Amino acid sequence: MIQTKKYSNIGLIGLIVVLGTIAWLTPTLKMRTTLAQTVPTSTPTTSSVPAPCWPTDLPIGAIAGQPAPVFCSIVHHGPDTSTAGANTWQDEFEHKLTFANFDDTAYRLFETLGIHQSIHWRHADHWMVDLAPDSPTQAQANNAVGGAMLRADRTFRFQEGILRVDTEYAAGHPDYAANAWGEIIITTGDHPVYNGNPNGEVARRDLLYGYDMFPNHWTLGCRFQADSHTTCTLMKNNTQGPNDGGRVWEISFFQIVGETSTGGVSDGSYYRFCQAGDPDMQCRDRFRLELTRTSLTIYANGSLYFAQTGLPPLPDELVNGNLYIYLASIVNLPEADTVRFHWDHFMVNSSEAPSAAPGFGATPTIPMIKIYLPFAFEISNR
């Protein structure tokens, strides 16, 4: 049984140690894990591959037996699996494809946002993103900030005063540390703008997160970090940085803006922590972000995980406007040559109750949790 827990506004710094037990995968999870670990013969495996196929070392976020970075391996395609309503979206990614791209689907992809290269790919009834932060000549420079994004090729609106976004994301990979995370982004902007973009568009100052990449557009984003520390931010429709007029508010378990606050960090009972060698199915958790004009709520695997109510009202541009919803894979100064992100399940304005990811509760792990506070937290809470 998952117990509801509340966390007060305290400065939680250091280590939280939580003990659990390891359980066997169900037969269904075993079958899907086996498929996910199948390596195509075309995957480059030697150091002599051309530069566009670099790097070849196993990405962080992957396990032994899974493919090396797939920048030169995605040659297949297949049917779109999404279903669109008047103001809804549903996609379980049950595509039965292997090493396939997103061609001929109802999605728009935004690759290589301030990094060397990226690729979205469909495989084993979910989808992944491989990111190479730095080029071969910059390997180990660890100076890349950026990532890649996906969104439905359409807009959505609040429905009866509420906007709901559901997805599955494997947030709890320890190798991500504070250098890689996933984000849900809701914005009036139809494309991201990053430093050094080829169109010469002015990027937001002090850009760090995916939701910073929409200058001159109202944007709300939530990032899901490996330590279960979730932060949500409302950015203003200008090009200013977060500390000089660009950020309206930022909330987390220790940043209380609303009149009430619940949760915001997990001990493993809300979303899971992977261990080295765990298949991604074992920690791909289901999240729901639910917004009203004055509240933000996140459910993790069907349970209330984080909420603040009585927030300063969202602007009319968000509450009454046409909105783009992005799922972003972001890195910040990672040491690895390649980072792999695992995603599944994308729904907008679902009428169903929040639910858990397949297999949740069957495979607890033994986590050692480090809380990675944001950069320059002592001064700016950024």
N, C-alpha and C positions, 0 to 999 in steps of 0.2 A: 504494500500500500504506500502511495506517495503522500507524505504529510505536507500540509501547507505551513510555510515558515515565513516570518516577517523579519526584516532587518531594519534596525533604526539608523538614523543619520550619524554614523560613527566613522572616524578615520581608520579604516581597516588597511593596515600596512604590514607586509611581511608574509608569513606563510600560514596557510590554513591546511591542516592535514586531516584528511577524511579517509577512513578505511572502509572498504567494501569487499565483496567477493566476486570471483569470476565464474560465470556460468557458460554452458555450452550454447553454441548457436543452434537455432532450430533448423530442420532440414531445408526449409525455404531459403533461409539466409545463407546456408552453406552453398546451395546451388547458385545463388546470385553472386556470392563471393568468388566461387570458382570461375564464373564467367568474367568477372571483373579482373581476374589475375591472368587471363589469357593474353599472351604477348604475340602481336602479329609479326610475321617473318620480315616485314619491311621496316620494322623499328630499327633505327641506327644503333649499333652497339659498340662501335670502335671509335677511337679518337681521330680517325682519318676522315670522318664525315665532313662535308662542306660546311662552311660557317652558318648558313641558314638553318641547318639541322642541329647546331650546337645549342645547348649542352646535351650530353648523353648520360650523365649520372642520374641515378634515381632521384626524383624530386622529393623534397620534404612534403609530407602529407600523403605519401604513397608507401607501400610496404613491399618487401622482397617478393618477387614473382610478378609484380605489376609492371607495366611497360615503362621504359625510359620516356623522357619527354617526347611528345607526339607531333612536334612541329612539322615533320616530314612524313607522317604516317596516316594522316586523316584523308582518305581517298574515297570513302563511301558516303552515300547519302540515303535518305529514306523519307517516308511521309511525315508530315506534321502531325503531332498528337494533341494539339490544343483544341479547346472548344470555347468559342466566344459567344456571350450573350449581349444584350443591349448595353449592359454596364457591368458585365461579369467576365471572368476568365477562369478556365480550369485546365490544368495539364498535369498528368501523373507520369509523363515520360515513359509510358509502357510501349516503347518503340521496337524492342527486340533487335536493336541494331548493335553493331560492333564497330568501333573506330570510325564513327560517322560525323559529318559536319552538320551545320544547321541550314544548309541550302534548301530552298523551297519550303521554308517554315514561316510562321507568322511572327518571327522575332527579328529584332534589329540588334546586331552585335557591335560593340565598340571596343576595338582591340588596341593594344599598344599605347595606352594612355600614360605617357611619360616614362615608359620602360622600354627595354630592348625589343621584346616580342611577347605575344600572347596568342592563345588559341582556345576557343570554346569547342567542345566535342561531346558527342552523345555515345554512350556505351553502357552496357549492362543495366539497361532500364533506369538510367539517371544521366546526369550530365556533369562534366568536369571543365575546369579551366587550368591550363598550364601557363605559368608566367615565368619568363626569363628576365629578371630585373635588369641585369647589366649585359653588355655585349661581351664577346670573347676577349677583347682588348681591355675591358674594364672589370673582368672577373675578379671577385674578392674586393672590389672597390667599395661595395656596400653603400652606394650613394643614390640608389633609385627610390623614388617616391611616385607611386601611381598604380596602375592595374588595368582591369578590363571590366566591362559591364554588358549586361543583357537586359532587354526590355521587350514587352509585347509591342508590336508595331501599330499602336493605337493609344488612345487616352481613356481615362476613367474619371469618374466623379464620385464625391460623397453620395451616399444613398441613405435617405431619411436621416441625415445628420451624422452618419458614421461611414468611415472608410476602413475596410479590412483587407489585409494582405497576409497570405499564408505561404510559407515555403519550408523546405527542409535543407539544412546546411550542417556539415560536419565541422562545428566550431571548435571542438575540444581536442584538437591535435596539439600535443605539448611542444612539438617542434616549431609551431607557429610563434610561440612566445608572444612578445609584444610587437612582432614585425610583420604579421599577416593576419587578416581578418576578413569576414564577410559583412556586407551592409545591405539593408533595405533602404531605398531612397525614393522619396515622393517629391516631385518637383513640377513646376510649370515649364521647365526647360526641356527641349526635345533632343539635346545632345550635350555631352560633357565637354568642358573646355579645360585643358591642362597646360602646364608650362611648356613652351616650345612647340605648341600645336602648329601644324602646317598652314593653317589659315590666318595665322597672326592675330587671333582673337585674344583679347585681354583676359588673362586668368585672374582668379581671386588671389589677393595677396596672402602669403603664408599658407598656401595650399598644403594640406596634409592628408585629409580624408577624402573618400569618394564624394561625399555630400558637399565638399568644398568646390567641386568641379562644375558648379552651375551658377556662375556670376550673373548678376542682374536678373535672377529668378528666385522666387521664394522656394525654399528647399527644406524638407525635414528628412533627416536620416538617422538610422540606428545602426550601430556597429556591434557585432557579436564577437568577442575576443576569446582566446583559448582558455583564459582563466575564469570564464563565465561572467566577467565584468562587462555589463552592457551599458552603453551610453547612447543617448539620443539628443539631437541638436536641431534647433531651428535656425536656419541661415536667412539673412535678409536679401532682398532683391537689389544688391549693389555689388561692387567689386572689392569692398574693403575686407581686411583680414578679421579673424574672430575677435581680436582684442582691440580693434579700432573702429568698431561700428558694424561689423559684418555679422556678428552672432547675436541673436535675440535672447536665447536661453540655451542652456545645456543641463541635462538631468541624468542622474545615475543614482546608485545606492547611497553615495555620499554627497551628491549635489542635489539639494532639495529646493525646487522652485515652486512646486504646487502647494496647495493647502494640506494635502495628505500624500504620503509616500509609502509604498510597500515593496519590499524585495529589491531585486536588481543584481544579485550575485547568488550563485548556486553552489551547493555542496555536493552535487552529483545526483540529487534526487529530482532535479528539474531538467537539466540537460547534462549529457555524459562527458566524461573525460577519457579520451583514447590513450592507450599505452603504446609503446613502440611495438610494431608488429600487428596491431589490431586492424582488421579490415574496416574500411570506412562505413560499411553498413552498421557496424557496431556503435557508431557515434554520430550518425547522420540524424539529427534531431529536428522535430517539427516546431516551427515558430509561427505565431500569429501576432501581427502588429495591428492594433485597433485604435483608431483616432476619432475623437470628437473635437469640437471647437476648443474645449477647455480641458481635455484629458487625453492621456496616452496610456495604453495598456498593452502588455506583452504576455502572451501565453506560451509556455514551453511544454511540449508534449501533453497538451490538454489541460495543464494546471496554470493557475495564475502565478506568474513569475515576477512581474514588475509592473507597477502602476503609479502614476501620479495624477491626482485630480486637482481641480482648481488652478490650472495653469493659466498664464496670460493667454487671451484668446488668439487662435490662429487667424491669419489674415483672410479676407474674403477671397483673395486670389486662389488660396488653397481650398477653402471650405466650399466655395461656389464655382470653382473653375475647372477646366480640363487639365488632367494630371497625367504625367508619365511616371511609371513605376519601374525602377531599376533594381536588379540584383547585382551587386558589385563585389569583385574580388580584388582586394587592395593589399599592397605591400609597402613597407616603410623601412628602408635600409636593411633588408634581409641579408644574412651571410650566405645563404644557399644560392647556387646557380639557377635552380628552378624550384618553384613552389606550385603544388597542385591543390586545387580546391574541389570539393565534392558537393553537388547540389541535386535537388530533386523537388517535385511537388510545388507547383506555382498556382495560386488561386487568388482572385480578387473579388471582393464583395460576396463571399460565400455565405449562404444562409445556414450552413451546417454549424454545429457546435465545435469549439476547438477540440482537436484530437491529437493523439500521440503518433509518433512515427512507427512504422512496422518494427517489431522487435524490441521496442522500448520497454524496460523493466525486466527483460529476460537475460541481459548480459551486463550486470554491474561490474565495474572495474575498481581498481585500487588507486585512486588519484593522489598525487602530491601536487597541490595547487599553489601556484605563485600568483599573487595579485600584482598585475602590471599597471601601475598608476600612469595616467597620461603624462606626456612630456611637459616639462615646465609646470607641473601641477602646483608646486609651491607658490608660484607667482600668478598663474593665469587660469588654472584648472583646464588648460588645453591639453 
